[in-house]
Amino acid sequence: MYHYKKGVQFVKKGREKEAIEQFRIAIQKDETLKEAYFDLGEIFMRNELYDESERIFKVLVEL
Protein backbone atom coordinates (compact mmCIF):
# COMPACT_ATOMS: atom_id res chain seq x y z
CA MET A 1 0.00 0.00 0.00
CA TYR A 2 2.99 2.31 0.54
CA HIS A 3 3.79 2.47 -3.18
CA TYR A 4 0.15 3.05 -4.07
CA LYS A 5 -0.07 6.00 -1.66
CA LYS A 6 3.22 7.35 -2.98
CA GLY A 7 1.78 7.12 -6.51
CA VAL A 8 -1.29 9.08 -5.47
CA GLN A 9 0.94 11.81 -4.07
CA PHE A 10 2.86 11.97 -7.34
CA VAL A 11 -0.41 12.30 -9.29
CA LYS A 12 -1.46 15.20 -7.05
CA LYS A 13 1.86 16.91 -7.83
CA GLY A 14 1.47 16.35 -11.58
CA ARG A 15 4.36 13.89 -11.68
CA GLU A 16 2.63 11.13 -13.60
CA LYS A 17 5.81 9.34 -14.72
CA GLU A 18 6.78 8.72 -11.11
CA ALA A 19 3.18 7.81 -10.27
CA ILE A 20 3.17 5.14 -12.99
CA GLU A 21 6.32 3.61 -11.54
CA GLN A 22 4.85 3.54 -8.04
CA PHE A 23 1.54 2.05 -9.18
CA ARG A 24 3.40 -0.67 -11.08
CA ILE A 25 5.46 -1.52 -8.00
CA ALA A 26 2.28 -1.58 -5.90
CA ILE A 27 0.68 -4.01 -8.37
CA GLN A 28 3.78 -6.23 -8.35
CA LYS A 29 3.58 -6.42 -4.57
CA ASP A 30 -0.21 -6.97 -4.49
CA GLU A 31 -1.82 -8.09 -7.74
CA THR A 32 -5.29 -7.58 -6.24
CA LEU A 33 -4.86 -3.86 -5.44
CA LYS A 34 -7.75 -2.56 -7.53
CA GLU A 35 -7.07 1.08 -6.76
CA ALA A 36 -3.61 0.90 -8.32
CA TYR A 37 -4.98 -0.63 -11.53
CA PHE A 38 -7.70 2.00 -11.72
CA ASP A 39 -5.39 4.96 -11.17
CA LEU A 40 -2.83 3.55 -13.60
CA GLY A 41 -5.53 3.11 -16.24
CA GLU A 42 -6.70 6.67 -15.67
CA ILE A 43 -3.19 8.05 -16.22
CA PHE A 44 -2.85 6.10 -19.46
CA MET A 45 -6.24 7.37 -20.64
CA ARG A 46 -5.40 10.99 -19.86
CA ASN A 47 -2.22 10.61 -21.88
CA GLU A 48 -4.08 8.99 -24.79
CA LEU A 49 -2.32 5.65 -24.27
CA TYR A 50 -5.54 3.84 -24.97
CA ASP A 51 -4.11 0.37 -25.61
CA GLU A 52 -2.29 0.42 -22.27
CA SER A 53 -5.36 1.79 -20.55
CA GLU A 54 -7.58 -0.89 -22.04
CA ARG A 55 -5.16 -3.63 -20.98
CA ILE A 56 -5.09 -2.35 -17.40
CA PHE A 57 -8.87 -1.96 -17.17
CA LYS A 58 -9.39 -5.48 -18.53
CA VAL A 59 -7.22 -6.84 -15.72
CA LEU A 60 -9.16 -4.74 -13.22
CA VAL A 61 -12.51 -6.10 -14.41
CA GLU A 62 -11.22 -9.66 -13.96
CA LEU A 63 -10.30 -9.07 -10.30
Biopython code that builds the backbone (N, CA, C, O; Angstrom):
import numpy as np
from Bio.PDB.StructureBuilder import StructureBuilder

atoms = [
    (1, "MET", "N", (0.820, -1.200, 0.000)),
    (1, "MET", "CA", (0.000, 0.000, 0.000)),
    (1, "MET", "C", (0.865, 1.266, 0.000)),
    (1, "MET", "O", (0.427, 2.322, -0.457)),
    (2, "TYR", "N", (2.081, 1.153, 0.510)),
    (2, "TYR", "CA", (2.992, 2.305, 0.541)),
    (2, "TYR", "C", (3.196, 2.874, -0.859)),
    (2, "TYR", "O", (3.084, 4.082, -1.064)),
    (3, "HIS", "N", (3.495, 2.004, -1.821)),
    (3, "HIS", "CA", (3.788, 2.470, -3.176)),
    (3, "HIS", "C", (2.541, 3.053, -3.841)),
    (3, "HIS", "O", (2.634, 4.003, -4.618)),
    (4, "TYR", "N", (1.385, 2.489, -3.536)),
    (4, "TYR", "CA", (0.150, 3.051, -4.073)),
    (4, "TYR", "C", (-0.042, 4.482, -3.556)),
    (4, "TYR", "O", (-0.323, 5.396, -4.331)),
    (5, "LYS", "N", (0.111, 4.665, -2.252)),
    (5, "LYS", "CA", (-0.069, 5.996, -1.664)),
    (5, "LYS", "C", (0.962, 6.984, -2.197)),
    (5, "LYS", "O", (0.657, 8.156, -2.416)),
    (6, "LYS", "N", (2.169, 6.506, -2.401)),
    (6, "LYS", "CA", (3.221, 7.348, -2.981)),
    (6, "LYS", "C", (2.816, 7.762, -4.403)),
    (6, "LYS", "O", (3.009, 8.912, -4.797)),
    (7, "GLY", "N", (2.257, 6.821, -5.164)),
    (7, "GLY", "CA", (1.784, 7.119, -6.511)),
    (7, "GLY", "C", (0.700, 8.179, -6.515)),
    (7, "GLY", "O", (0.701, 9.072, -7.363)),
    (8, "VAL", "N", (-0.215, 8.085, -5.580)),
    (8, "VAL", "CA", (-1.292, 9.076, -5.468)),
    (8, "VAL", "C", (-0.704, 10.461, -5.206)),
    (8, "VAL", "O", (-1.157, 11.452, -5.780)),
    (9, "GLN", "N", (0.292, 10.525, -4.348)),
    (9, "GLN", "CA", (0.938, 11.810, -4.067)),
    (9, "GLN", "C", (1.605, 12.381, -5.319)),
    (9, "GLN", "O", (1.543, 13.585, -5.569)),
    (10, "PHE", "N", (2.237, 11.515, -6.098)),
    (10, "PHE", "CA", (2.861, 11.974, -7.342)),
    (10, "PHE", "C", (1.808, 12.501, -8.319)),
    (10, "PHE", "O", (2.034, 13.509, -8.987)),
    (11, "VAL", "N", (0.667, 11.830, -8.405)),
    (11, "VAL", "CA", (-0.408, 12.301, -9.288)),
    (11, "VAL", "C", (-0.844, 13.697, -8.859)),
    (11, "VAL", "O", (-1.012, 14.582, -9.698)),
    (12, "LYS", "N", (-1.024, 13.896, -7.569)),
    (12, "LYS", "CA", (-1.457, 15.204, -7.054)),
    (12, "LYS", "C", (-0.460, 16.306, -7.389)),
    (12, "LYS", "O", (-0.836, 17.469, -7.533)),
    (13, "LYS", "N", (0.809, 15.936, -7.513)),
    (13, "LYS", "CA", (1.857, 16.909, -7.832)),
    (13, "LYS", "C", (2.093, 17.031, -9.339)),
    (13, "LYS", "O", (2.964, 17.784, -9.774)),
    (14, "GLY", "N", (1.313, 16.288, -10.138)),
    (14, "GLY", "CA", (1.467, 16.349, -11.584)),
    (14, "GLY", "C", (2.660, 15.564, -12.103)),
    (14, "GLY", "O", (3.099, 15.776, -13.233)),
    (15, "ARG", "N", (3.180, 14.674, -11.298)),
    (15, "ARG", "CA", (4.361, 13.889, -11.678)),
    (15, "ARG", "C", (3.919, 12.472, -12.051)),
    (15, "ARG", "O", (4.163, 11.510, -11.323)),
    (16, "GLU", "N", (3.263, 12.377, -13.207)),
    (16, "GLU", "CA", (2.633, 11.125, -13.601)),
    (16, "GLU", "C", (3.631, 10.012, -13.911)),
    (16, "GLU", "O", (3.335, 8.839, -13.684)),
    (17, "LYS", "N", (4.802, 10.363, -14.425)),
    (17, "LYS", "CA", (5.806, 9.338, -14.720)),
    (17, "LYS", "C", (6.183, 8.579, -13.446)),
    (17, "LYS", "O", (6.241, 7.350, -13.432)),
    (18, "GLU", "N", (6.436, 9.331, -12.388)),
    (18, "GLU", "CA", (6.779, 8.720, -11.107)),
    (18, "GLU", "C", (5.593, 7.952, -10.534)),
    (18, "GLU", "O", (5.764, 6.901, -9.916)),
    (19, "ALA", "N", (4.388, 8.482, -10.745)),
    (19, "ALA", "CA", (3.180, 7.806, -10.268)),
    (19, "ALA", "C", (3.028, 6.450, -10.945)),
    (19, "ALA", "O", (2.703, 5.459, -10.291)),
    (20, "ILE", "N", (3.263, 6.404, -12.250)),
    (20, "ILE", "CA", (3.167, 5.141, -12.985)),
    (20, "ILE", "C", (4.120, 4.114, -12.392)),
    (20, "ILE", "O", (3.745, 2.962, -12.177)),
    (21, "GLU", "N", (5.334, 4.528, -12.132)),
    (21, "GLU", "CA", (6.320, 3.612, -11.538)),
    (21, "GLU", "C", (5.831, 3.076, -10.198)),
    (21, "GLU", "O", (5.931, 1.879, -9.929)),
    (22, "GLN", "N", (5.304, 3.958, -9.364)),
    (22, "GLN", "CA", (4.849, 3.544, -8.036)),
    (22, "GLN", "C", (3.632, 2.625, -8.118)),
    (22, "GLN", "O", (3.538, 1.655, -7.364)),
    (23, "PHE", "N", (2.704, 2.919, -9.021)),
    (23, "PHE", "CA", (1.536, 2.049, -9.175)),
    (23, "PHE", "C", (1.954, 0.671, -9.685)),
    (23, "PHE", "O", (1.396, -0.341, -9.260)),
    (24, "ARG", "N", (2.918, 0.626, -10.578)),
    (24, "ARG", "CA", (3.398, -0.668, -11.080)),
    (24, "ARG", "C", (4.062, -1.479, -9.967)),
    (24, "ARG", "O", (3.864, -2.690, -9.874)),
    (25, "ILE", "N", (4.835, -0.820, -9.138)),
    (25, "ILE", "CA", (5.455, -1.517, -8.002)),
    (25, "ILE", "C", (4.369, -2.020, -7.050)),
    (25, "ILE", "O", (4.439, -3.149, -6.564)),
    (26, "ALA", "N", (3.375, -1.187, -6.791)),
    (26, "ALA", "CA", (2.277, -1.584, -5.901)),
    (26, "ALA", "C", (1.569, -2.824, -6.436)),
    (26, "ALA", "O", (1.225, -3.725, -5.671)),
    (27, "ILE", "N", (1.353, -2.871, -7.748)),
    (27, "ILE", "CA", (0.685, -4.015, -8.368)),
    (27, "ILE", "C", (1.563, -5.257, -8.297)),
    (27, "ILE", "O", (1.061, -6.360, -8.081)),
    (28, "GLN", "N", (2.867, -5.087, -8.474)),
    (28, "GLN", "CA", (3.776, -6.231, -8.346)),
    (28, "GLN", "C", (3.719, -6.817, -6.944)),
    (28, "GLN", "O", (3.784, -8.034, -6.772)),
    (29, "LYS", "N", (3.598, -5.965, -5.957)),
    (29, "LYS", "CA", (3.575, -6.423, -4.567)),
    (29, "LYS", "C", (2.217, -6.998, -4.171)),
    (29, "LYS", "O", (2.138, -7.885, -3.321)),
    (30, "ASP", "N", (1.148, -6.491, -4.788)),
    (30, "ASP", "CA", (-0.207, -6.974, -4.492)),
    (30, "ASP", "C", (-1.034, -6.915, -5.772)),
    (30, "ASP", "O", (-1.573, -5.868, -6.129)),
    (31, "GLU", "N", (-1.124, -8.044, -6.448)),
    (31, "GLU", "CA", (-1.815, -8.093, -7.742)),
    (31, "GLU", "C", (-3.321, -7.894, -7.631)),
    (31, "GLU", "O", (-4.004, -7.836, -8.653)),
    (32, "THR", "N", (-3.852, -7.788, -6.424)),
    (32, "THR", "CA", (-5.288, -7.576, -6.244)),
    (32, "THR", "C", (-5.626, -6.140, -5.831)),
    (32, "THR", "O", (-6.768, -5.853, -5.472)),
    (33, "LEU", "N", (-4.662, -5.257, -5.879)),
    (33, "LEU", "CA", (-4.865, -3.865, -5.443)),
    (33, "LEU", "C", (-5.594, -3.081, -6.543)),
    (33, "LEU", "O", (-4.974, -2.454, -7.402)),
    (34, "LYS", "N", (-6.911, -3.137, -6.486)),
    (34, "LYS", "CA", (-7.751, -2.555, -7.534)),
    (34, "LYS", "C", (-7.506, -1.065, -7.740)),
    (34, "LYS", "O", (-7.536, -0.574, -8.869)),
    (35, "GLU", "N", (-7.268, -0.358, -6.659)),
    (35, "GLU", "CA", (-7.067, 1.084, -6.757)),
    (35, "GLU", "C", (-5.872, 1.426, -7.638)),
    (35, "GLU", "O", (-5.912, 2.387, -8.405)),
    (36, "ALA", "N", (-4.818, 0.638, -7.525)),
    (36, "ALA", "CA", (-3.613, 0.897, -8.318)),
    (36, "ALA", "C", (-3.888, 0.676, -9.803)),
    (36, "ALA", "O", (-3.443, 1.459, -10.642)),
    (37, "TYR", "N", (-4.618, -0.388, -10.126)),
    (37, "TYR", "CA", (-4.976, -0.627, -11.526)),
    (37, "TYR", "C", (-5.819, 0.523, -12.059)),
    (37, "TYR", "O", (-5.574, 1.024, -13.157)),
    (38, "PHE", "N", (-6.808, 0.940, -11.281)),
    (38, "PHE", "CA", (-7.702, 2.004, -11.723)),
    (38, "PHE", "C", (-6.939, 3.296, -11.981)),
    (38, "PHE", "O", (-7.089, 3.914, -13.035)),
    (39, "ASP", "N", (-6.125, 3.699, -11.018)),
    (39, "ASP", "CA", (-5.391, 4.956, -11.172)),
    (39, "ASP", "C", (-4.383, 4.889, -12.312)),
    (39, "ASP", "O", (-4.174, 5.875, -13.020)),
    (40, "LEU", "N", (-3.764, 3.736, -12.490)),
    (40, "LEU", "CA", (-2.831, 3.550, -13.601)),
    (40, "LEU", "C", (-3.570, 3.661, -14.936)),
    (40, "LEU", "O", (-3.098, 4.324, -15.859)),
    (41, "GLY", "N", (-4.720, 3.015, -15.031)),
    (41, "GLY", "CA", (-5.530, 3.108, -16.243)),
    (41, "GLY", "C", (-5.964, 4.529, -16.545)),
    (41, "GLY", "O", (-5.991, 4.945, -17.703)),
    (42, "GLU", "N", (-6.299, 5.268, -15.511)),
    (42, "GLU", "CA", (-6.697, 6.672, -15.672)),
    (42, "GLU", "C", (-5.554, 7.518, -16.234)),
    (42, "GLU", "O", (-5.766, 8.346, -17.120)),
    (43, "ILE", "N", (-4.359, 7.308, -15.723)),
    (43, "ILE", "CA", (-3.195, 8.054, -16.225)),
    (43, "ILE", "C", (-2.985, 7.748, -17.704)),
    (43, "ILE", "O", (-2.773, 8.656, -18.508)),
    (44, "PHE", "N", (-3.046, 6.475, -18.056)),
    (44, "PHE", "CA", (-2.854, 6.103, -19.458)),
    (44, "PHE", "C", (-3.928, 6.740, -20.337)),
    (44, "PHE", "O", (-3.632, 7.204, -21.438)),
    (45, "MET", "N", (-5.171, 6.764, -19.859)),
    (45, "MET", "CA", (-6.243, 7.367, -20.644)),
    (45, "MET", "C", (-6.016, 8.859, -20.834)),
    (45, "MET", "O", (-6.173, 9.378, -21.939)),
    (46, "ARG", "N", (-5.650, 9.545, -19.768)),
    (46, "ARG", "CA", (-5.398, 10.994, -19.859)),
    (46, "ARG", "C", (-4.294, 11.313, -20.857)),
    (46, "ARG", "O", (-4.304, 12.365, -21.495)),
    (47, "ASN", "N", (-3.352, 10.400, -20.983)),
    (47, "ASN", "CA", (-2.224, 10.614, -21.884)),
    (47, "ASN", "C", (-2.433, 9.954, -23.247)),
    (47, "ASN", "O", (-1.493, 9.791, -24.025)),
    (48, "GLU", "N", (-3.672, 9.581, -23.514)),
    (48, "GLU", "CA", (-4.076, 8.989, -24.793)),
    (48, "GLU", "C", (-3.319, 7.707, -25.123)),
    (48, "GLU", "O", (-3.087, 7.398, -26.292)),
    (49, "LEU", "N", (-2.941, 6.971, -24.099)),
    (49, "LEU", "CA", (-2.318, 5.655, -24.273)),
    (49, "LEU", "C", (-3.430, 4.621, -24.106)),
    (49, "LEU", "O", (-3.482, 3.880, -23.124)),
    (50, "TYR", "N", (-4.307, 4.599, -25.094)),
    (50, "TYR", "CA", (-5.544, 3.838, -24.973)),
    (50, "TYR", "C", (-5.334, 2.331, -24.917)),
    (50, "TYR", "O", (-6.057, 1.638, -24.202)),
    (51, "ASP", "N", (-4.363, 1.814, -25.654)),
    (51, "ASP", "CA", (-4.106, 0.372, -25.608)),
    (51, "ASP", "C", (-3.655, -0.055, -24.217)),
    (51, "ASP", "O", (-4.115, -1.068, -23.689)),
    (52, "GLU", "N", (-2.756, 0.719, -23.631)),
    (52, "GLU", "CA", (-2.289, 0.418, -22.269)),
    (52, "GLU", "C", (-3.445, 0.538, -21.275)),
    (52, "GLU", "O", (-3.611, -0.302, -20.391)),
    (53, "SER", "N", (-4.225, 1.581, -21.436)),
    (53, "SER", "CA", (-5.359, 1.794, -20.545)),
    (53, "SER", "C", (-6.344, 0.635, -20.638)),
    (53, "SER", "O", (-6.815, 0.131, -19.619)),
    (54, "GLU", "N", (-6.648, 0.221, -21.840)),
    (54, "GLU", "CA", (-7.580, -0.893, -22.041)),
    (54, "GLU", "C", (-7.052, -2.171, -21.391)),
    (54, "GLU", "O", (-7.804, -2.905, -20.749)),
    (55, "ARG", "N", (-5.765, -2.430, -21.559)),
    (55, "ARG", "CA", (-5.160, -3.633, -20.979)),
    (55, "ARG", "C", (-5.294, -3.614, -19.453)),
    (55, "ARG", "O", (-5.651, -4.621, -18.842)),
    (56, "ILE", "N", (-5.009, -2.475, -18.857)),
    (56, "ILE", "CA", (-5.090, -2.346, -17.401)),
    (56, "ILE", "C", (-6.532, -2.508, -16.919)),
    (56, "ILE", "O", (-6.780, -3.209, -15.937)),
    (57, "PHE", "N", (-7.479, -1.869, -17.598)),
    (57, "PHE", "CA", (-8.873, -1.963, -17.167)),
    (57, "PHE", "C", (-9.430, -3.372, -17.353)),
    (57, "PHE", "O", (-10.288, -3.800, -16.581)),
    (58, "LYS", "N", (-8.960, -4.093, -18.357)),
    (58, "LYS", "CA", (-9.393, -5.484, -18.528)),
    (58, "LYS", "C", (-8.943, -6.335, -17.350)),
    (58, "LYS", "O", (-9.694, -7.178, -16.859)),
    (59, "VAL", "N", (-7.716, -6.111, -16.900)),
    (59, "VAL", "CA", (-7.224, -6.842, -15.724)),
    (59, "VAL", "C", (-8.076, -6.477, -14.511)),
    (59, "VAL", "O", (-8.455, -7.350, -13.730)),
    (60, "LEU", "N", (-8.372, -5.206, -14.355)),
    (60, "LEU", "CA", (-9.164, -4.737, -13.218)),
    (60, "LEU", "C", (-10.536, -5.402, -13.192)),
    (60, "LEU", "O", (-11.002, -5.824, -12.134)),
    (61, "VAL", "N", (-11.175, -5.496, -14.335)),
    (61, "VAL", "CA", (-12.510, -6.099, -14.412)),
    (61, "VAL", "C", (-12.466, -7.573, -13.996)),
    (61, "VAL", "O", (-13.428, -8.093, -13.430)),
    (62, "GLU", "N", (-11.356, -8.231, -14.278)),
    (62, "GLU", "CA", (-11.223, -9.656, -13.957)),
    (62, "GLU", "C", (-10.979, -9.906, -12.466)),
    (62, "GLU", "O", (-11.135, -11.033, -11.995)),
    (63, "LEU", "N", (-10.600, -8.870, -11.727)),
    (63, "LEU", "CA", (-10.297, -9.071, -10.298)),
    (63, "LEU", "C", (-11.548, -9.303, -9.476)),
    (63, "LEU", "O", (-11.465, -9.488, -8.262)),
]
sb = StructureBuilder()
sb.init_structure("model")
sb.init_model(0)
sb.init_chain("A")
sb.init_seg("    ")
for serial, (resi, resn, name, xyz) in enumerate(atoms, 1):
    if name == "N":
        sb.init_residue(resn, " ", resi, " ")
    sb.init_atom(name, np.array(xyz, "f"), 0.0, 1.0, " ", f" {name:<3s}", serial, name[0])
structure = sb.get_structure()
